[in-house]
Amino acid sequence: MTGPQRERLAAAQAELLRALLADGDVPEGFDADRVRVERRALLNKRRGIVAAIRPDVAAELGERFRPLFEAYARAHPREVGTRFRDDAARFAGWAVERGELEAPKKKRWWRRAT
């Protein structure tokens, strides 16, 4: 494969990833319905993993968890090399910043029992 071919392939792959992970436009030559199905599956998987890692957040948000996570995920696709724990923590922080979730109470680890 030559340099220009690699560049075209890399650009097409990046465009497809944006469509799948960041709610980007479906690239030319791809079946839009199939991309939407896969996008939904990936979002469901990501949301399920975040709920498993942070059940406290999912429980506190209740019915709001799903739509809030979807809004977060569209605006914040997972970055390459990040762990799901990082993603879950970022989502919780995002929800706190928006006033959707109470800020965690800090433990007073410095306080000694008397």
N, C-alpha and C positions, 0 to 999 in steps of 0.2 A: 504494500500500500504506500503510495507516495505522500509527501507532505500535505499537498492540497486536499487529497482524499481524506487523510486523517483529520484535518481541520474541519472539513464538512461533516464527517462522522461525529466528531466531538461536539460541534455546534448542534447537530440534530439530537444527540443524546442529551445535551443540556436543555434543549427546548422541551424534549419529552419529560425530563425530570421536573421541569417547572410546571408542566401540565399535570403531572401526577401528584406532586408534593406541595406545590405552591399555588394551585388553582389558576395556572397559566392557560393560555390558549392551546388548543390541541394542534400539534404541528400538522402541516400538510402531509398527506399520505398515510395518516393513521386514522383508524376507525374511531370516531368521536364517542360512540356509545361504549365501545370497549374501554377506551381511556377513562370515561366517567365511572364505569363499573370498577375498574382497578383503583381509581382515585378513592372511591368510596370504601373499598376493601382496605386500602392502606390507612385511611383515616380511622376506620373502625378498629383496626389492629393497634394503631398508635394510641387511640383513646383508651382501649382496653388495658394496654400495658401501663399507661399513666394511672388509671384507676386502681390497678393491682399494686403499683408501687406506692401510691398515696391514697389509700382507701378513706383516710380522714377527710381529704379534700373532696373526693367524690361524694362522700356521705353528707358533708356540710352543705355542698351545693345542691344535692338532691336532683330534682328535675331539671335544674339549670345547668348541671354539669355538661350534658351533651351539647347543647347549643353554644355554651360558653367555650367549651374546648374546640368546637369546630371554628368559631370565630378566631380563637387564638392560633389554631393550626394554620388557617389560611394566611394569617399575617406573619406567622413565625414558623416557617418550615424547619424541620430538624437540620441542624448543620452537620456537615460531614465530620465524622470522628467524635461526635458527642454521644454520651451515654443516655439511656432512657431516664436514669435518675436525674440527670441534669435537665432533661426536657420536663420532667414532672415538677422539679423545683422551679423552673422558669415559669411554668404554667401557674403554679400556686402564687408566685410573686406577681405575675400579671393580674391574677384575679384579685389579689389584695390591693394592688395599685388602682384597680377599677372600682374598688369598694364592694366587690361581689363576695368577698371572703374576709373573715376577720383576720387581722394580723396575729401571728402566733404569739402567745404569751411567753416571754423569756423566763427561763428557769433561773432561779437565783442560786446558782451553783456555789457562789462565794459565801452564802449564808450558812452558818453552822447551827446545828441543832443545839438548843439550850436546855 
